[in-house]
Amino acid sequence: MTDVESRRRINEAISSIRRLMSSRRLDALHVERSGVPLSLVAIGVLHRIIDFGPIRPTELAERADIQPAALSRQIRILEEGGYLVRVTAPDDGRVALLEATEHGREAYRLFVAANDAMLARQLAGWSAAELTDLADRMQRLVADLRGPLDAE
């Protein structure tokens, strides 16, 4: 197989993963298994708030790699569901930060547990060495894809 053919197969695999990860069917399955009525996008935003919060919405947009309009919608969903609250920045009372609530942290824990169980079932035929190799290669792929596009 040529490099061109290999890159084409990689692109096709990435597209397939993207479609799978953004499918309503997968969102519904996660809701059913975890009991958490949030989409994968909302869970991703909540995850960043838990990891980096309290956080300014502008910084969250960068860390979550999401457009401001789409982020605003997810913040509204999370806030209305009691998964996050706005708090005042200690160094500037005019700035609102986003912080996960205990309800949000518990929802995230439930989602991760359900997701881990689902993935364990789906990859049950893979050896520990294969899983480690795949994880390493995927992390390398993500790092390389995040590199500058204009580097020649």
C-alpha positions as CSV (number, residue, x, y, z in Angstrom):
1,M,0.0,0.0,0.0
2,T,1.3,3.4,-0.9
3,D,1.6,6.4,1.5
4,V,-1.2,8.1,-0.4
5,E,-3.5,5.1,0.0
6,S,-2.6,4.8,3.7
7,R,-3.4,8.5,4.3
8,R,-6.7,8.1,2.4
9,R,-7.6,5.2,4.7
10,I,-6.6,7.2,7.8
11,N,-8.9,10.1,6.6
12,E,-11.7,7.6,6.0
13,A,-11.3,6.2,9.5
14,I,-11.2,9.6,11.1
15,S,-14.4,10.6,9.2
16,S,-16.1,7.4,10.4
17,I,-15.1,8.0,14.0
18,R,-16.3,11.6,13.7
19,R,-19.7,10.5,12.4
20,L,-20.0,7.8,15.1
21,M,-19.1,10.2,17.9
22,S,-21.6,12.8,16.7
23,S,-24.5,10.4,16.2
24,R,-27.7,10.8,18.0
25,R,-27.8,7.0,18.4
26,L,-24.6,7.1,20.5
27,D,-25.9,10.0,22.5
28,A,-29.1,8.1,23.3
29,L,-27.1,5.0,24.3
30,H,-25.0,7.0,26.6
31,V,-28.0,8.6,28.2
32,E,-29.7,5.2,28.6
33,R,-26.5,3.5,30.1
34,S,-25.4,6.4,32.4
35,G,-28.7,8.0,33.3
36,V,-27.2,11.4,32.4
37,P,-29.3,13.3,29.9
38,L,-26.5,15.1,28.2
39,S,-24.9,14.9,24.7
40,L,-21.3,14.0,24.1
41,V,-20.7,17.7,23.3
42,A,-22.1,18.8,26.6
43,I,-20.2,16.1,28.5
44,G,-17.0,17.3,26.8
45,V,-17.7,20.9,27.9
46,L,-18.5,19.7,31.4
47,H,-15.2,17.7,31.4
48,R,-13.2,20.8,30.6
49,I,-15.0,22.8,33.3
50,I,-14.2,20.1,35.9
51,D,-10.5,19.8,34.8
52,F,-9.8,23.6,34.4
53,G,-12.5,25.4,36.4
54,P,-13.4,27.8,37.6
55,I,-12.8,29.0,34.1
56,R,-13.7,32.0,31.9
57,P,-16.0,31.2,29.0
58,T,-13.4,32.5,26.6
59,E,-10.7,30.1,27.9
60,L,-13.2,27.3,27.9
61,A,-13.9,27.9,24.2
62,E,-10.2,27.4,23.5
63,R,-9.8,24.4,25.7
64,A,-13.0,22.7,24.4
65,D,-12.2,23.7,20.8
66,I,-15.7,24.8,20.2
67,Q,-17.2,27.9,18.6
68,P,-18.5,30.6,21.0
69,A,-22.1,30.3,19.8
70,A,-22.1,26.5,20.2
71,L,-20.4,26.9,23.6
72,S,-23.1,29.3,24.8
73,R,-25.8,26.8,24.0
74,Q,-23.9,24.0,25.9
75,I,-23.3,26.3,28.9
76,R,-27.0,27.2,29.0
77,I,-27.9,23.5,28.9
78,L,-25.4,22.7,31.7
79,E,-26.5,25.7,33.8
80,E,-30.2,25.0,33.4
81,G,-29.6,21.3,34.4
82,G,-27.7,22.3,37.5
83,Y,-24.4,20.9,36.2
84,L,-22.5,24.2,36.5
85,V,-22.8,27.6,38.1
86,R,-21.4,31.0,37.4
87,V,-19.2,32.4,40.2
88,T,-17.4,35.7,40.5
89,A,-13.7,35.8,39.7
90,P,-11.9,36.5,43.0
91,D,-9.5,38.9,41.3
92,D,-12.2,40.8,39.3
93,G,-15.8,41.0,40.5
94,R,-16.9,41.9,37.0
95,V,-15.8,38.6,35.5
96,A,-18.0,35.5,35.7
97,L,-16.3,32.1,35.9
98,L,-17.9,28.7,35.2
99,E,-17.6,26.0,37.9
100,A,-19.0,22.5,38.0
101,T,-21.5,21.7,40.7
102,E,-21.4,18.5,42.7
103,H,-24.3,17.4,40.6
104,G,-22.2,18.0,37.5
105,R,-19.2,16.1,38.9
106,E,-21.4,13.1,39.8
107,A,-23.1,13.2,36.3
108,Y,-19.6,13.2,34.7
109,R,-18.5,10.2,36.9
110,L,-21.6,8.3,35.9
111,F,-21.1,9.1,32.2
112,V,-17.4,8.0,32.3
113,A,-18.3,4.8,34.1
114,A,-20.9,3.9,31.5
115,N,-18.7,4.9,28.7
116,D,-15.8,2.8,30.0
117,A,-18.1,-0.2,30.4
118,M,-19.4,0.2,26.8
119,L,-15.9,0.5,25.4
120,A,-14.7,-2.5,27.4
121,R,-17.5,-4.6,25.9
122,Q,-16.7,-3.3,22.4
123,L,-13.0,-3.9,22.6
124,A,-13.2,-7.2,24.6
125,G,-11.4,-9.0,21.8
126,W,-8.3,-6.8,22.0
127,S,-5.3,-7.7,24.1
128,A,-3.8,-5.3,26.6
129,A,-0.8,-4.8,24.4
130,E,-3.0,-4.0,21.4
131,L,-5.0,-1.5,23.4
132,T,-1.9,0.2,24.7
133,D,-0.4,0.3,21.2
134,L,-3.7,1.8,19.8
135,A,-3.9,4.4,22.6
136,D,-0.3,5.4,22.0
137,R,-0.7,5.7,18.2
138,M,-4.0,7.6,18.6
139,Q,-2.4,10.1,21.0
140,R,0.5,10.6,18.6
141,L,-2.0,11.1,15.7
142,V,-3.9,13.7,17.6
143,A,-0.7,15.5,18.6
144,D,0.5,15.5,15.0
145,L,-2.9,16.7,13.7
146,R,-2.9,19.5,16.2
147,G,0.5,20.7,14.8
148,P,0.7,23.7,12.5
149,L,-1.0,23.2,9.2
150,D,1.3,25.6,7.3
151,A,4.6,24.0,8.3
152,E,6.3,22.9,5.1
